């Protein structure tokens, strides 16, 4: 059984930064095929924000390119999302998702990010 625990969310002013973490227990990250960050704002569908593959290839939704950076530290079994130049429209609950294979995927519980002055 895999457990994912996110942390690092909070209230930040526009232009500020936060770093989200997703710590895993139960299986090793190095065996994951892809790891992702999603977010869901009130009244909106869950949106894929960033992804990183086992080979280290990263991808981002256009709205966060140049501002967010996804990374992984396999030795610590942890996934990160560095968020800079935050905007009010980045306000959402952020979730990590780790996939080890077909139908073998897990979600964290989510962490709230609020960008407001």
Helices and strands as residue ranges (DSSP letters): E 3-7, E 10-12, E 18-25, G 29-31, E 34-40, E 47-53, E 58-60, G 62-64, E 68-73, G 74-76, E 78-83, G 88-90, E 92-101, E 104-107, E 111-115
